[in-house]
Amino acid sequence: WEVGSSPAGREATSAGLFQALSNSETMADYRAAFEQATGMPLWMEAPVEAGTGAPAGAPDCPSDRINPFCQKIFWTEAPCQACVDAHSLLAAAPGEKASTIQCFAGLQVTAVPVWLGTRVIGYLRTGQVFSEPSKPGDFEKVVAVLSREDGFRERDLEPLREHFLRAPAVGADRYAGLVQLLVFFAQQLSGLAERLLRAGQNDQPEAVKKACAHMRRNFD
């Protein structure tokens, strides 16, 4: 079944459920366990419609486990355009279960969709690790890209180099296993979204109440 009966209705319903899931105890508990066990960040991100691109980097990081290198060049008021492009590509073209790409700096980044029926209501995001340890010469490729960016400052290079070389590496097999764990968790969140959508308890979050009311108006 499809969420909502009109584009505006579907957006309102998806947004409400996204907020409920991202702020849920289930998400908080799993995120804490995943981050502690892997050292990688985990956060939930709203969908980006195909063709619109992803929003520019935000000043607030979604996790305190964000790779410091990524934080310096993306989660800032003037984000690196190469990062924005990679973020857009991953957000706008997810796989059915998970998509992983390698950014311009060679870091793996992954998006796992959370589905409600035939609609994606959010993504679990993780990664920002190498598949094998970086070498000093690898940073020169990063410099070549950053030097073409507006606002590039050479004095920022040394701190970036240190963060780049300290970025962790996770082998392909282990990384694939961790992504599979997130696929299973995304399925659990999908089930939670369906239960929230159908629930009628008075103690629901306001966003969920509105989502449920919308569905009852259109489907009852």
C-alpha positions in Angstrom: 0.0 0.0 0.0 1.1 3.6 -0.6 1.4 6.2 2.1 -1.1 9.0 1.9 -3.4 9.9 -1.0 -1.6 13.0 -2.4 2.0 14.2 -2.7 1.4 16.8 0.1 -0.3 14.2 2.3 2.4 11.7 1.8 5.1 14.2 2.6 3.3 15.2 5.8 2.8 11.6 6.9 6.4 10.7 6.1 7.8 13.7 7.9 5.8 13.0 11.1 6.9 9.4 11.2 10.5 10.3 10.4 10.6 12.5 13.5 8.9 9.9 15.6 11.4 7.2 14.6 14.5 9.4 14.8 13.6 10.5 18.3 12.4 7.0 19.5 14.0 5.1 22.3 14.5 2.2 19.9 16.7 4.4 17.7 18.6 5.9 20.6 19.4 2.5 22.2 20.5 0.9 18.9 22.6 3.9 17.9 24.4 3.9 21.3 25.2 0.2 21.0 26.3 0.4 17.3 28.5 3.4 17.9 30.1 1.9 20.9 30.8 -1.4 19.2 32.0 -0.1 15.9 33.4 3.4 16.5 31.4 4.6 13.5 28.6 7.2 13.6 25.0 6.2 13.1 22.2 8.7 12.5 18.9 8.9 10.8 18.4 11.3 7.9 15.3 12.5 6.1 14.8 11.5 2.5 16.0 13.7 -0.4 13.8 13.7 -3.4 15.5 12.6 -6.6 16.6 15.7 -8.6 16.6 18.1 -5.7 20.0 17.3 -4.3 20.9 17.1 -0.6 20.9 20.1 1.7 24.2 21.8 2.2 26.3 20.9 5.2 24.7 21.8 8.5 26.6 23.4 11.4 25.3 20.8 13.8 26.8 17.3 13.5 24.3 14.4 13.7 26.6 12.3 15.9 29.6 12.9 18.1 31.2 9.9 16.4 31.4 11.8 13.1 34.8 11.4 11.5 36.7 14.7 12.4 37.9 15.0 8.8 34.3 14.9 7.5 33.2 17.3 10.2 35.8 19.9 9.1 34.8 19.9 5.5 31.1 19.0 5.4 29.4 20.0 8.7 30.3 23.7 8.3 28.7 26.8 7.0 30.7 26.5 3.8 30.7 22.7 3.0 33.0 21.1 0.5 31.1 20.8 -2.8 32.6 17.4 -3.5 31.2 16.2 -0.2 27.8 17.7 -1.0 27.8 16.0 -4.4 28.6 12.6 -2.8 25.9 13.2 -0.1 23.4 14.0 -2.8 24.2 11.0 -4.9 23.9 8.6 -2.0 20.7 10.2 -0.7 18.9 10.5 -4.0 19.7 7.0 -5.4 19.5 4.5 -2.6 19.4 0.8 -3.2 16.4 -1.3 -2.0 18.3 -2.4 1.1 21.5 -0.4 1.3 23.9 1.7 -0.9 27.5 2.3 -0.3 29.7 4.7 -2.2 33.3 5.9 -1.9 33.6 9.6 -1.5 36.3 11.7 -3.2 38.6 11.2 -0.2 38.3 7.4 -0.4 36.0 7.0 2.6 33.1 4.6 2.5 29.7 6.0 3.3 26.5 4.1 3.4 22.7 4.8 3.4 20.2 2.1 4.4 16.6 3.0 3.6 13.7 2.7 6.1 10.6 1.8 4.2 6.9 2.3 4.9 5.0 0.3 2.3 6.5 1.5 -1.0 7.9 4.8 0.3 11.2 5.6 1.9 10.6 7.6 5.1 14.3 7.9 6.1 17.8 6.5 5.9 20.2 5.1 8.4 23.6 6.7 7.7 27.0 5.4 8.7 30.5 4.9 7.4 33.2 7.5 7.0 35.9 4.9 7.2 38.5 3.6 4.8 38.5 0.0 3.5 42.2 -0.2 4.1 44.6 2.2 6.1 45.4 5.4 4.3 48.9 6.4 3.2 50.5 9.8 3.4 50.4 10.1 -0.4 46.7 9.6 -0.5 46.1 13.0 1.0 47.6 14.7 -2.1 44.5 13.6 -4.1 42.4 15.2 -1.5 44.4 18.5 -1.7 43.9 18.5 -5.5 40.1 18.5 -5.0 40.0 20.9 -2.1 42.3 23.4 -3.9 39.5 23.9 -6.4 36.9 24.7 -3.7 35.8 28.3 -2.9 37.1 29.4 0.5 40.0 26.9 0.5 42.7 27.9 2.9 46.1 26.4 2.8 46.5 26.9 6.6 43.8 24.3 7.1 45.7 21.6 5.3 47.8 20.3 8.2 44.9 19.7 10.6 43.0 18.1 7.8 46.0 15.9 7.0 46.2 14.7 10.6 42.4 13.9 10.7 42.6 12.1 7.3 45.5 9.9 8.3 43.9 9.0 11.6 40.6 8.0 10.0 39.9 4.3 10.8 39.9 1.5 8.3 37.3 -1.3 8.3 37.9 -4.3 6.0 35.4 -5.1 3.3 34.0 -8.3 4.9 33.5 -6.7 8.3 32.0 -3.5 6.8 29.5 -5.6 4.8 28.5 -7.4 8.0 27.9 -4.1 9.8 25.8 -2.8 6.9 23.8 -6.0 7.0 23.1 -5.4 10.7 21.7 -2.0 9.8 19.5 -3.5 7.1 18.0 -5.7 9.8 17.6 -2.7 12.1 15.9 -0.7 9.3 13.4 -3.5 8.9 12.6 -3.2 12.6 12.1 0.5 12.3 9.8 -0.1 9.3 7.7 -2.4 11.6 7.7 0.3 14.3 6.6 2.9 11.8 3.6 0.7 10.8 2.7 0.2 14.4 2.9 3.9 15.1 0.8 4.7 12.0 -2.0 2.3 13.1 -1.9 3.1 16.8 -4.5 5.2 18.5 -3.1 5.6 22.0 -3.5 9.0 23.6 0.2 9.1 24.6 1.5 9.1 21.0 3.9 11.9 20.0 2.1 14.8 18.4 3.8 14.1 15.0 2.5 10.6 15.1 -1.0 11.6 16.1 -1.1 13.9 13.0 0.2 11.2 10.8 -2.4 8.7 12.0 -5.2 11.2 11.7 -4.2 11.9 8.1 -4.2 8.2 7.3 -7.6 7.7 8.9 -9.1 10.5 6.9 -7.8 9.1 3.7 -8.1 5.3 4.2 -10.8 4.5 6.8 
